[in-house]
Every structure is written in structure tokens, then in C-alpha cells.
Amino acid sequence: MSKKKENGSLLVYSTNPDFKIEDDNTPVQTLPPQEQVLKITLETKHRAGKTVTLITGFIGAEDDMATLGKQLKNQCGTGGSAKDGEIILQGDHREKVRGWLQKNQYKTK
């Protein structure tokens, strides 16, 4: 098991004398809702036959996506998660999600 260094790099040694580790800690800026285009789909594959509503296309910080996911879970009264650039809601809630997102000025597909 390898351990990450303070800067998050797994690099141990480089023979290049001009090599510099690039910092990728630039904060991601979240677009306003009017500029977001979110895609709402229904998925059953790879989920043991369970149906989930999948919201993709969010551009912004993970914290903002988690906040949006929490608001959608509360609106639909269901469980789910927000990770890896996707918001997953348990069950078929496409119409509720589309209505709530459009009411809050998000564009949907």
C-alpha cells in the first residue's frame, strides 16, 4: 500500500532535473443555475434490478453538487447519493426532479 505525500502525489523519484510537480488544487467554480444543463435519466443496469433516477451534467464543486443532491432527495422523499459527478435518487422521480429543477432555474434534458 503506497502513501500519498502532502501534495497528493505518488511520485517517489524523477531523473528529469527540470521536473516540477504541478499543483492541481485550483478551486472549481460552480456555474449559476441558469447556465447548468442537467440530464435526467432512468437507469436499472448494474443496480441489481433496482430503478434509479440519474442526474448528470452538473458543473461545479463537489460540495455544491452534494447540496443540490440533498435538496432533490428531500423534495422526492427518497434516498440517494451525490458522487463522481452524478446525483443518484432511488426510484423513478423524473417528473418531480424535472419540475423542481425548472422551478429553480436549471435547464434540463
C-alpha positions as CSV (number, residue, x, y, z in Angstrom):
1,M,0.0,0.0,0.0
2,S,1.5,3.3,-1.0
3,K,1.2,6.5,0.9
4,K,0.4,9.9,-0.6
5,K,2.7,12.7,0.0
6,E,1.5,16.1,1.4
7,N,0.8,17.4,-2.1
8,G,-1.2,14.3,-3.1
9,S,1.5,13.0,-5.4
10,L,2.6,9.3,-5.6
11,L,5.9,10.3,-7.3
12,V,8.9,9.0,-5.5
13,Y,11.8,9.9,-7.8
14,S,12.4,11.5,-11.1
15,T,15.5,11.6,-13.2
16,N,14.5,14.7,-15.1
17,P,16.3,17.8,-13.5
18,D,13.6,20.2,-14.8
19,F,10.7,18.2,-13.4
20,K,8.2,20.1,-11.2
21,I,5.1,18.8,-9.6
22,E,2.1,20.7,-10.8
23,D,-0.4,21.8,-8.2
24,D,-4.0,20.9,-9.2
25,N,-5.6,22.4,-6.1
26,T,-7.4,25.2,-8.1
27,P,-10.9,25.5,-6.8
28,V,-13.7,24.6,-9.1
29,Q,-16.2,27.4,-9.7
30,T,-19.8,26.4,-9.8
31,L,-21.9,27.7,-12.7
32,P,-25.1,29.5,-11.8
33,P,-28.3,27.5,-12.2
34,Q,-29.3,29.4,-15.4
35,E,-26.1,28.1,-17.2
36,Q,-26.4,24.5,-15.9
37,V,-27.8,21.9,-18.3
38,L,-28.7,18.8,-16.3
39,K,-29.6,15.5,-18.0
40,I,-32.2,13.3,-16.2
41,T,-32.3,9.6,-17.0
42,L,-33.8,6.4,-15.6
43,E,-31.3,3.6,-15.1
44,T,-31.6,0.0,-13.9
45,K,-28.4,-1.6,-15.2
46,H,-25.7,-2.6,-12.7
47,R,-28.0,-2.0,-9.8
48,A,-29.5,-5.4,-9.1
49,G,-32.7,-4.6,-10.9
50,K,-33.4,-1.5,-8.8
51,T,-34.6,1.6,-10.6
52,V,-32.7,4.9,-10.0
53,T,-33.1,8.4,-11.3
54,L,-29.7,9.7,-12.5
55,I,-28.9,13.4,-12.8
56,T,-25.7,14.2,-14.7
57,G,-24.0,17.3,-16.2
58,F,-23.5,19.3,-13.0
59,I,-20.5,21.7,-13.4
60,G,-19.1,22.8,-10.2
61,A,-17.7,21.9,-6.8
62,E,-18.5,18.6,-5.1
63,D,-20.0,20.4,-2.1
64,D,-22.5,22.3,-4.3
65,M,-23.4,19.1,-6.0
66,A,-23.9,17.4,-2.7
67,T,-26.2,20.3,-1.6
68,L,-28.2,20.0,-4.7
69,G,-28.5,16.3,-4.2
70,K,-29.7,16.8,-0.7
71,Q,-32.4,19.2,-1.8
72,L,-33.6,16.8,-4.5
73,K,-33.7,13.9,-2.1
74,N,-35.8,16.0,0.3
75,Q,-38.1,17.1,-2.5
76,C,-38.7,13.5,-3.6
77,G,-38.7,12.0,-0.2
78,T,-36.2,9.3,-1.1
79,G,-32.6,8.2,-0.5
80,G,-29.7,8.6,-2.8
81,S,-26.2,9.9,-3.2
82,A,-24.1,12.6,-5.0
83,K,-20.7,11.5,-6.1
84,D,-18.4,11.1,-9.2
85,G,-20.3,13.9,-10.9
86,E,-23.7,12.2,-10.6
87,I,-26.7,12.6,-8.4
88,I,-28.5,9.3,-7.8
89,L,-32.0,9.1,-6.4
90,Q,-33.6,5.8,-5.5
91,G,-36.7,5.2,-7.6
92,D,-38.4,6.8,-10.6
93,H,-38.7,10.5,-9.8
94,R,-38.0,12.0,-13.3
95,E,-41.1,14.3,-13.3
96,K,-40.6,15.6,-9.8
97,V,-37.0,16.3,-10.4
98,R,-37.6,18.0,-13.7
99,G,-40.3,20.2,-12.2
100,W,-38.2,21.2,-9.2
101,L,-35.1,21.9,-11.3
102,Q,-37.0,24.0,-13.8
103,K,-38.7,25.9,-10.9
104,N,-35.2,26.7,-9.6
105,Q,-34.0,27.9,-13.0
106,Y,-32.0,24.9,-14.0
107,K,-32.2,23.8,-17.7
108,T,-33.0,20.1,-18.2
109,K,-32.8,17.5,-20.9
